[in-house]
């Protein structure tokens, strides 16, 4: 079992921020229990300028005369003056609101101001709407121009700079969190992996690493060796914590890892999990077997990183001897026919959207790594109502 980090409790949420947190908790509870709910979202923040008058807002709010119109209704006040109301399916307020607006605005405008979501089947869509409230938007599209490829001379300059530079700015860090419906989210480990693009951007901006895969692998291995060397130093050993290290198969048997192993006491080694890409394993199965036997015999964890569930069928985790799986989210994942393995524990990486979290919960996955979980924790959405 992965132990959680100790963190002070966040301050209580109030106002619209608290409304988001409470509605998120209700969604998660509905997913966990299967309880049916209808959530009517009045998007007053999108009221057309010509209709954004006190009269129209009063009409919409009057339709939410909760004591007379619905039992067990809950109201959530959201940013921009929006209001969401959750009711049992038989107590839907949607028809009442539409009747109240009849004649005050055209039907198309009225429908645009209302969003009706049914739980638990539309949990992903409702969570996505909450993401909009938090400012979680789609990633910036890549640039259309084609940069020059990394060459041998450029690689040598990067390696020379790395030899004397602090490695921390060239590592990508992100919490791995356990987040289950009706439970608080908690960070359980930290993912740390080489970030060659950061080194490239500092010294050779505009060079395309993907166009020179062999040179990029050499650069990544150098970053991995520096990462392992940093863990052998006094700072991490004085205050060890659980880390999930993304490295390549060659790094499993490199000199830097052997020196790290010699520096660590046996009790500290289980705090480190080495995660290798499934492509590396397929390309060098003998090298992987050697590295796997080494790290497992010394007490370290070993994870397999897969871009899809279908790829896991090529290397079943329980057969090749890994202790965890890091599965990458993509929009194609829900449509895959490949089964999700029950063991070992699965971490869903790239959990940047509500759809990823909802899909994972449906498959019993509660370990996440991604921007959504990071921001949800900062916003306090991990708290139950």
C-alpha positions, 0 to 999 in steps of 0.5 A: 500500500502506498502511504500518503504524504502528510499535508495540512488541511486546506481552508474551508471553501465558501461562495461559488468555489464551495458550490463547485466543491459540493457539486463535485462531491455529489457527482462522485457520490452518485457514481459510487452508489449508482443513485439517480439524480437530475442536475439542472444548470441555470447558466445565468452567466450566458444570458444574452445582453438584451435579456440580461435584466433583473426580470428574466433572472427573477423568472428563472429563480422563481421557477426554483421555488424549491419547497413547493416544486421538489423534494430533497433538492440541493442548490449549488451556487456557482461562478458567474451567478450560475445556479445548479439544482440537483433533484431526484428524477421524479422531481425534475424542475426542467419543465417548470423552468421552461414554462416560467420562461415561456413568452419571455424569450424564444425557446432556443435561447431558453434551452441554451441557458439550461443544461439538464444532466442525469447522474450517474450516466452523464457524470463525465459531461457534468464534470467537464462543465465544472472544469470550465468553471475552473478555467480548464481548457483544451491544450494549445495546438502545436505550431505549424512550422517545422523546426530543425532537427537535433544534430550531433553537435547540438547533442554534445552542447546539451550534454556538456551543459548538463554535466555541470548544471543542476538537474532539477529544472530539467525534470518534470514532476507531478503528483500521483493521487488516489481519488475515489468517489466519496473519498478525499483525494490524497497524493500518494507519490510523486512522478519524476521523469526527464524533461529533455525539452526543457534543456533544449529550450534553454540552450537550443530553442527550436530544435526538433527532438522527435526528428532525431530519436537516437540522439534524443535517447542519448540525451534522455539517458544522460538526464536519467543518470543525473536524476539517479545520481541526485537521489544518491546525494544527502538531500533526498536520503535525509528526507526520503519520500515515494517517487515514481521514476520514469526511466528507460530500460538501459537506465535499469542497469546503468552505473548511476543506478548501481551507485544509488543502490549502494548508497541506499539502506534496504528500508528506503529502496521500496520508496522508489518505483522505476517505470519503463515504457512498454516500447523499450521492453518490446525492443530489448526484452533481454535487457528488460529481464536483466534490469527487472531481476536486478531492481526487484531483487533489491526491493524496488518497485517496477512499473510498466508504462503503456500508451493503451490497454491493447498494448498491455495484451502484448505484455501482460503485467502479471506475466512480466513481473511488474508491480504497477501499470501507468496507463496513458489516457486518450480519447480512444481508450473508452472504445478499446476492446482490450480488457483492463487488467485487474492486477497490478495497481493501475495509474491513469496518466494524462488525467487532464479531463473529467472524461478520463476520471469518469472512465477510470472510476467505471473500471475501478481505477482510483490512482491518477496523474494529470492536470485535472487532479492537480487543479482539483486538489488546489481548488479543494474539489477533493473534499466531500460535501 
